[in-house]
Amino acid sequence: QNGAMDRREFLVGGLQAGIALTALNKIDLAEKKEKFDYDRSKKYYVWTGLNKKATADELKARYTSLKSHGITGVFLGGGIDDREFDAVKEAGLELHSWMWTTNRGDKWIMDNHPDWYMVSRTGKSCFDHPPYVDYYRWVSPLIPGVQDYLKDKVDELASHKAVDGVHLDYVRYPDVILPRALWAKYGLDQTTELPDYDFDYGKHARDAFKAETGRDPMEIKDPANDQEWLHFRYDSVTLLVIQLAEVAWKRKKKITAAVFPTPRLARYICRQDWGNWPLDGVCPMLYSSFYEEKVEWIGDRMTENIQATLLPVYAGLYMPDLGKVTDFTKALSTAMDHGASGVSLFGGVDEDHWKAFEAYLAR
């Protein structure tokens, strides 16, 4: 835990010193991260959710099976369930509690703080006009109440004795540019940024940007290329992550995140500058079909990631795209050969794929 505590002390000092959004880029995170004691051992995870309908024997069989295949741990979503948490730990697996971050459709927020939701450039709030799909209810990372609410959520998970770490998902802005394979699904051409999907122009964000720069983002003529406005939003998410990491590390728990394929793509698609995040590891979702690419694309993106961050990188593989065992094996070996510290699997894995996975680990 020494590395985590070093990181926590650095970040707490920075927060107490009052890091401004525009000053964030002056922090040499790379220099600091070189001193951190990361766990570089190979790890293999699955993303999965709680199954409250399963019997105790079914849960035991599920997690014992995952362990037998060579899985190291699970990113388990759905909140806290002592019965299932115990099954994970009894199987000898790491337990990372998986939570949604800035995408929050929580009833309490909806009932009490509709003002927390992001607003598009056209004035549509995620509260009552969510973009793309109904569950896209994004809260602004700039609002102190949002920060406190999310810190409480991380603390609740990290304080559980069975939890080894907290895994952040949806820690970003809404997709201003969808992966190309999804354009047809929503009947959109997103060659350029469209105002309906460009966030956040709510009062909190506008006031904060004005305080930093003296400018109103609504008056920016070319927001897609305004570096000050872009970096303001990148940094707003990064500063939120810093606060959430501090909470987890105070509990002596790890903190990781599911992120977009590379920092470059993440900044372009959803204002997510994860190359500057101080975490224990990241899981870039290398879902090649979403970008109309072949499996080989995974290798190039992994190379980019290894060059962009000192964090352990666990390649996220999308199993519905890897129905052929040969494709799965290629994706797995390509990610690992290009520097991944492991992988995380999303979606069902059948017996043939498990055999291939075990064969790879036994090489």
Secondary structure, 3 states (H helix, E strand, C coil): CHHHHHHHHHHHHHHHCCCCHHHHHHCCHHHHHCCCCCCCCCEEEEEEECCCCCCHHHHHHHHHHHHHHCCCEEEEECCCCHHHHHHHHHCCCEEEEEEECCECCCHHHHHHCHHHECEECCCCECCCCCCCCCCCCEECCCCHHHHHHHHHHHHHHHCCCCCCEEEEECCCCCCCCCCHHHHHHHCCCCCCCCHHHCECCCHHHHHHHHHHHCCCHHHCCCHHHCHHHHHHHHHHHHHHHHHHHHHHHHCCCEEEEEECCCHHHHHHHHCCCHHHCCCCEEEEECCHHHHCCCCCHHHHHHHHHHHHCCCCEEEEEEHHHCCCHHHHHHHHHHHHHCCCCEEEEECCCCHHHHHHHHHHHCC
